[in-house]
Amino acid sequence: TLIVSVFILAIFSLLYTNFFPLIGEYERYKNYDTVEATYIVHWARMIALKGLTESSYTSARSKGYVDISDCSIYTNNDWQMYCESFKVSNNVEKIYLTTYSTTKFKNYIKDNSAFSRRFREYISYLPTYSKNTSKTPANGYYRVIIEYVSNNDYKYGNIELFRG
């Protein structure tokens, strides 16, 4: 009985030490790249593809990112109105266009207090996507990142954008 009790106690202690950190990680990242976020960022990508001028992409290439949340930067009134209704209906706070590799953007916002701590944590959570060297802005690859509010929680999503 003593041996079985020690064995079961050892199993429970292993489960406890390995399982609870996973729950903590889930709680931390549950607002990142959900299905809902992917759906919303997909439509943000469509707005960026159809409505942005070349100067926005040039700015993203040189600076590493550009804030495309301001709907007045889109090419015509239809895209401006579509952007406004998209932001209101999905509670979108911010939309960013970055280069495919997020390294430059990560370095820029790491200690920048102009961005919220939640957003900086999300960006640090993202991979840099720098291993895929064929996906560069010169080849037409960018990334769209959104921040929106759902059920009083800030949520985040990102998606690849290809301008072919």
TABEL-V232183 format. One record per residue. N is the residue number from 1. RES is the residue in one letter. D_CENTER is the distance of its C-alpha to the mean C-alpha in Angstrom with 1 decimal. Layout:
# TABEL-V232183
n:N res:RES d_center:D_CENTER
n:N res:RES d_center:D_CENTER
This chain:
# TABEL-V232183
n:1 res:T d_center:52.9
n:2 res:L d_center:51.9
n:3 res:I d_center:50.3
n:4 res:V d_center:48.3
n:5 res:S d_center:47.2
n:6 res:V d_center:46.0
n:7 res:F d_center:44.2
n:8 res:I d_center:42.4
n:9 res:L d_center:41.6
n:10 res:A d_center:40.0
n:11 res:I d_center:37.9
n:12 res:F d_center:36.7
n:13 res:S d_center:35.9
n:14 res:L d_center:33.9
n:15 res:L d_center:31.9
n:16 res:Y d_center:31.4
n:17 res:T d_center:30.2
n:18 res:N d_center:27.8
n:19 res:F d_center:26.6
n:20 res:F d_center:25.8
n:21 res:P d_center:23.3
n:22 res:L d_center:21.4
n:23 res:I d_center:21.4
n:24 res:G d_center:20.2
n:25 res:E d_center:17.2
n:26 res:Y d_center:16.5
n:27 res:E d_center:16.9
n:28 res:R d_center:14.5
n:29 res:Y d_center:11.6
n:30 res:K d_center:12.7
n:31 res:N d_center:10.1
n:32 res:Y d_center:7.1
n:33 res:D d_center:6.6
n:34 res:T d_center:10.1
n:35 res:V d_center:12.3
n:36 res:E d_center:12.3
n:37 res:A d_center:8.6
n:38 res:T d_center:9.2
n:39 res:Y d_center:12.3
n:40 res:I d_center:11.1
n:41 res:V d_center:8.6
n:42 res:H d_center:11.6
n:43 res:W d_center:13.8
n:44 res:A d_center:11.8
n:45 res:R d_center:12.1
n:46 res:M d_center:15.8
n:47 res:I d_center:16.4
n:48 res:A d_center:15.1
n:49 res:L d_center:17.3
n:50 res:K d_center:20.3
n:51 res:G d_center:20.3
n:52 res:L d_center:19.3
n:53 res:T d_center:22.1
n:54 res:E d_center:22.4
n:55 res:S d_center:22.4
n:56 res:S d_center:18.7
n:57 res:Y d_center:18.0
n:58 res:T d_center:20.7
n:59 res:S d_center:19.2
n:60 res:A d_center:15.8
n:61 res:R d_center:17.9
n:62 res:S d_center:20.0
n:63 res:K d_center:17.8
n:64 res:G d_center:14.7
n:65 res:Y d_center:12.6
n:66 res:V d_center:13.9
n:67 res:D d_center:13.1
n:68 res:I d_center:14.0
n:69 res:S d_center:14.1
n:70 res:D d_center:17.9
n:71 res:C d_center:19.3
n:72 res:S d_center:22.5
n:73 res:I d_center:21.2
n:74 res:Y d_center:21.2
n:75 res:T d_center:24.4
n:76 res:N d_center:26.5
n:77 res:N d_center:27.1
n:78 res:D d_center:26.0
n:79 res:W d_center:22.4
n:80 res:Q d_center:22.5
n:81 res:M d_center:23.7
n:82 res:Y d_center:21.3
n:83 res:C d_center:18.4
n:84 res:E d_center:20.0
n:85 res:S d_center:20.8
n:86 res:F d_center:17.3
n:87 res:K d_center:15.9
n:88 res:V d_center:18.8
n:89 res:S d_center:18.9
n:90 res:N d_center:15.3
n:91 res:N d_center:15.2
n:92 res:V d_center:12.4
n:93 res:E d_center:12.5
n:94 res:K d_center:10.5
n:95 res:I d_center:9.4
n:96 res:Y d_center:8.9
n:97 res:L d_center:10.4
n:98 res:T d_center:10.4
n:99 res:T d_center:12.7
n:100 res:Y d_center:12.0
n:101 res:S d_center:12.6
n:102 res:T d_center:10.3
n:103 res:T d_center:13.4
n:104 res:K d_center:14.7
n:105 res:F d_center:11.7
n:106 res:K d_center:11.6
n:107 res:N d_center:15.3
n:108 res:Y d_center:15.4
n:109 res:I d_center:13.4
n:110 res:K d_center:14.7
n:111 res:D d_center:17.7
n:112 res:N d_center:17.1
n:113 res:S d_center:18.1
n:114 res:A d_center:17.0
n:115 res:F d_center:13.5
n:116 res:S d_center:13.5
n:117 res:R d_center:13.9
n:118 res:R d_center:11.3
n:119 res:F d_center:8.6
n:120 res:R d_center:10.3
n:121 res:E d_center:10.3
n:122 res:Y d_center:6.7
n:123 res:I d_center:6.7
n:124 res:S d_center:10.0
n:125 res:Y d_center:9.0
n:126 res:L d_center:7.2
n:127 res:P d_center:10.3
n:128 res:T d_center:11.6
n:129 res:Y d_center:12.5
n:130 res:S d_center:15.7
n:131 res:K d_center:18.2
n:132 res:N d_center:18.1
n:133 res:T d_center:20.2
n:134 res:S d_center:21.0
n:135 res:K d_center:17.6
n:136 res:T d_center:18.1
n:137 res:P d_center:18.0
n:138 res:A d_center:21.8
n:139 res:N d_center:21.4
n:140 res:G d_center:19.0
n:141 res:Y d_center:15.6
n:142 res:Y d_center:12.5
n:143 res:R d_center:8.8
n:144 res:V d_center:7.4
n:145 res:I d_center:4.3
n:146 res:I d_center:5.7
n:147 res:E d_center:7.3
n:148 res:Y d_center:10.3
n:149 res:V d_center:13.2
n:150 res:S d_center:14.8
n:151 res:N d_center:18.0
n:152 res:N d_center:17.8
n:153 res:D d_center:14.6
n:154 res:Y d_center:11.4
n:155 res:K d_center:8.6
n:156 res:Y d_center:4.9
n:157 res:G d_center:3.7
n:158 res:N d_center:3.7
n:159 res:I d_center:7.4
n:160 res:E d_center:10.3
n:161 res:L d_center:12.7
n:162 res:F d_center:16.3
n:163 res:R d_center:19.0
n:164 res:G d_center:22.2
